[in-house]
Amino acid sequence: MRILILTPHYPTEISSGYAFVHARAKIYKEKGNDVSVFVPHHNPCIGYFEGVKVEYGKPHAFHINLKEFDADVLAIHAPHYLQLQPYLQDLNKPFVIWLHGTEGLFHTDYFSPYDLKGRISLLKDPIKLFFLRCLLRKATAVVYVSNWLKRIVERNTLYRHPNTNIIPNPVNTNLFQFKPRKNNGQGVAVRSFYWKYGLDTAVSAYQRLPDQTLTLLGSGAMESQLKASAGKNIVFFTEAIKHAKMAQFYENFSYFVAPSRLEAQGVAMCEAMACGLPVVASNVGGIPEFVEDGISGFLVPRDNPAKLALAIRDLTKDAAKFEKMSIKAREQAEKLLSHERIYKDESSVLEASTGSKKWLDLPTIAIGETALEIEI
């Protein structure tokens, strides 16, 4: 099967990009498919990243690529109306859409209520969701990373696709290997420092846990605020770590903390689980679909530092219970997220889509000096 992936972001040697899209490209290639990736960009270039061909370019270059590569199916990830609309005009190939989160949500879902940027962006959301609805109607199939995301996007777009699939982002369970965990009082959160990930809640929780340490790996707009309120038991690690080194990084910790206010899946959390780290997380979004409360971790209400601290205390006070949860975390990751499991599900969707006769005829959306024009 010849698969062309269209994605707004992709990893490079110096940028993490959408690692979960690259993971799929590598899986498809390892299984004998011919794979090419195209990334919309104003500076055209072609290169390879870990054996995957990646082309950056404008709409004209994309259509040349599509014709010359002669893809059987197009895999579109995280479509955004301003970026992808010119690339998808006059498309005559079957395509499958992957939705990962923000592309189908209102900005107020993942910005702080006090964030002016979120309120301004809300004005664009109806256009974004209108375009997504039009795109979904033309897709041969749609893939959501969690049931929660499916429900939210269907509500926001007022559309339910007849060929809908729930397939999480994959985890390399060979790279992220299980190792027996010692309860050393060392927690870790691999999160961007933004409001939706709730790290301020974690910082507050650890004021109640003087014998525990939390390492925050990431960066973002809330860094100064978090550092100002953090106690001595909060460690900040803001240097980037290559994805291939993350399993080794997790060897230093005994559990993972995910105090998110919004989360469609939580790939870093799932990778930590594959290593055997039990999770203490907010009971929000898609997280409960991957963390079994009381089995592979604990789920607590969002924005509740006291209950987050209590759950961490409960996890770490009983060595036998901690060991069982560590093993269950690994089992859950293998069961739901292994490359074999994800490829089996996604290859079925892609192969079934190759015979589709649908093609795109998107509405015109002109934004800028001209007036907004929408034709159906």
N, C-alpha and C positions, 0 to 999 in steps of 0.2 A: 504494500500500500504506500502511496506517495502522499505525504502529509505536509502541508504548508501551514506553519503557525504564524499568526499575526498577533502581535502583543505590543502594548505601549512601552514596556520596560523589559530589559533583559540584562542578566549579569555580565560583567566584564572582569578583567583582572583587578580593577581598582574600584568596582562598584558591585553591590550585592544584587541590584535589580530585582526582578521577579524570579527568585531561585526556584519557586515551585513550578514555574513554566519550564525552566531549563531542566528540572528533574524529569518532567514528562518527555521532553525532547530526547534526553538520553535513554530513557526507558524504551521509547518507540524505536530508536536506532538499535539498541541492544537486541530487540526482538526481530530485527531484520527488515524494518520499514525504512524507506527513503525519506529523510526529514530535512526540511529547510525552514529557517526562521526569518521573518521580516519585521523590522521595527521602524515605524514612522519617524523620520528625522529630516531636518533641513540640510544636513551635511552627509551626502551619499558616501558610503564605503561598504566593503565586503570583507569579512574576516571569519575566523573560526574560534569558538570558545569550547574547550574540552571536547574537540572533535565534532562539534555541531556548527554547520554553516549558518552564519548570521549576516543578513544584509540590512543596512540602514539606508533609507532613501525617501523620496517623495512619491506621490501617487502614481506618476507615470512609470517609475522604476518598479513599483509593486506590480502593476499590471503586466509589465514585461516579464518579471519574475514568474508570475502566475501562469503566463502562457508558455514560457520556456521550460519551466519545471514540470508543467502539465500535472499538477496535483490532482489526486483523486478526490480529496476533501480538504477544506480549509478549516483550521481550528482557530477561532477568534477568542482571545482572552481579555477580560476586563474592558469591554468596548466603551469608549467615551465619545460623545457626539461631535465635539469640536475637533478632535484629533482624527477620528476614523472615517467620518462621513465622506470626505472626498476619495478615500481609498476604496470605498465599497460601492461606488456608483458603477452601474452596468456590469455587475459581477454575474458570471454565468456558471459558477461552481457551487456545489452543495457545501454548506458550512454548518459547523456546530459551535455554539457559544458557551464559554465557561464564565460564570459569574463568581467573583471572589469576595465581594463586599461593597465597598463604597460606591461603585458604579450604579448600584440599584437602590441607594439609600438617600434620604434627605440629609443635608449637611448638619441640621440640628441634631441628628442622631449621634454624630461622632465629634462635634465641636462642643466646647464648654458653652453653657447658656450665656456666659458673660463675654464670649468671643465675638467681636464685631465682624470678623471675617466670615464666620459661620452664618451670621444673620444676612450679610450681603449676598453670600453664595446661595442662600435659600431662594433668591429671585431667579436664579438660573435652573433650579432643580426641575421645574415643570418641563422645560425644554429638554433637559437631560433625560428625564423619564419618558417623555413623548418619543424621543428618538429610540430609546431602548425598547419601548413597546413595539415600534415599527420594525426594528431589527429582530426582535424575538418572533414576531409573526412570520418572518421570512425564513427563519432558521429551520433546519431539518431536525435539530434536537437541541436541548438546553441542558447544561450540567451545572448544578449548584454544589458547593462544597459542604453544605449542611442543610438539613430540613428547615432549620430556623431561617436561614437566608432565603430559601425558596418561599416561605410564607411571607416574609417581609417584602420581597421583590414583587410577588404576585399582588400583594395589597397595594404597593406603590404604583405599579404600572397598570393595574386593573386588567391583568391578562394572565391566563394560565395556559402554558404551552401543552399540547397533547402528548408530546414526547419529552417528558421531563425526567432527569436522572439525578440522583444524589451520589456524588463520588467525591470524597475528600481529597485534599492535596496529599500526595504520597510522602512517605518517610522511608529513607534508605535504612532499613533495619540491619543491613550488613555493616554500614558505616557506624550507625548509632547502635552499638552492641550493648547488651546487658552485662553489667558487672555488679556483683553483690555490694550493697550500700551499707556503710556504717553511719549511724545516726550521730553526726559530728556537730549538729547545731548550725550547719552552714546552709542557708537557703540562697536561691538564685532566681532572678527575674530577668529574662531577656526580652525587653520591651523597648520600643521607641518612647522617648520622654514626651508623650502627648496626653492630653486630658482623657481620651477614650480608654487608655490603658490603666488608669487608676493608680499609678504609682504613689501618688500623694496619700492614698489610703494605706498602702503598704508601709510607707514611712511612719505614719501615725501608729500603725499596729505595732511596729517594732519598738516604739517607746515603752510598750508594755512587756517587751521580751528582752530584757538586758542580757540574758545568757545566750541569745541567738544572734546570728549575724546574717544580714542580707546583702548580697552583691547585686548591683543593678548594672547590667550590660546594655548599653544603648546610648542614644543621644537625642536631642530634640529641644523644642521650645521651652519646656518646663525645667530644664536642667538647673538653672539658677535658683528657681523656687524650691526644687527638691533638696538641693544642697543646703539651702538656708534653714530648712526645717529638719534636716536629718540629724540623728544622733550619731555617736561614735561607732555604733554597731551597724551602720549603713556604709557600704563600700561602693564607690562609683568606678566603673570600668568603661570608659568612653572611647577607647581605641577599637577599631574594627578588627574582628577575628574572621579569618576565612572560614567558609562553611565546612570545609574538610577538616578543620581543626576543632570544631565545636564539640564533638564527642569527647575529645581529650580534655577540653575545658570543663565539661560537666563532671569529670572524675573528681573534681575538688569539692563537690556539693552533695548533699543528701536529699534535698527536696526542691521543688519548683513552685514559685509563687506567681499567680496570674490574677491580680485583683481588678480585672478589666471592667469597664462600664459598657463596652461593646466588643464583641468578638465573633466573627463568622465561623472560625475554626480554632486558630491558634497553632500555627505550624511549629514554632519554637517549643511550645509546651508539649506537643506530640512527640517531637524529637527527643526531648528530655525524658518523656515517659518510656520511649524505646530503650533508653540507657538505664532505666530502672528507677527514675526519680518519681516518687509519688507527688501529687499535685494538690496544692491548696488554692482554690480559684473561686471567683465570683460565679454565682449561678445565673449566668446571662448568656444570651446569644446561642451559639452552637456548642459552647463548652460542655454542657451536660451530655451531649451526644458522644463525647470522647472520654470524659472522666466520670466513673461510676462513684457516686457519693458513698463514702464508707467502705469502698472496695479498692479502688486505685487512687483514692485521694479524698479530699473533703470539698464540698461546695458550700459557699456562704453567701448571704445577701450582699449586693454591691454597696459600696460607700459605707461599710460598717467595720471600722478598724477593730472594735472590741471583739466581734465575732471572728474576724480574720485571725487575730492574735490567739483567741481561744482554740480555733481549729489547728493552728500551727502547734500550739502546746499539746493538744490531744494527739497529734500525729507523732510528735517526737518523744513523748513521755514513756511509751510502751515499745520496747525493742522488738518483741515478737510481732506485734501488730504492724509496726513499721516495715519489717521484713516481708510480711505477707502483702502489704500494699505495694511495695517495690516490685515484687514478682508480678502482681496483677497489672501494674502499670505497663510493664513490658508486654504481657500477654495481650492487653487491649490494643497496644500499638501494632503488634504483629497481626492481630485478627482483622483490624479495620484498615490499616494504612500501608502495608507492605507493598513493594513494587509489583509483586506477582498479582496481588489482589486488585490493585488499581489498574494495572494493564489489562487484566481480564475484563474488567468492567468497561474501561474506556475504549479498548479495541472493538468491543461489540458495538458500541455506539457509533464509532467512526466507520466501521465496515458497513453497518446498516444504512449509513447516510450517503455512501458513495453512489447508490442507485437513485437518489432523489432527483427529481426534475425541478425543484424549486430554484429560484434565483432572485437576486435583490433588485428592487425598484424603489429605492428609498425616497422619502420626501425631501424636497430641497429645503435646506436650512441655511440661510445667508445671514451672517451676523457681522456687524461692523458699520460701515458707512451707509450700507443699504438697509432697508427695512427688513424685519423678520418676515420671511415668506414661507409658508408651509402649504404644500400641495399634496393631497392624498389621491 
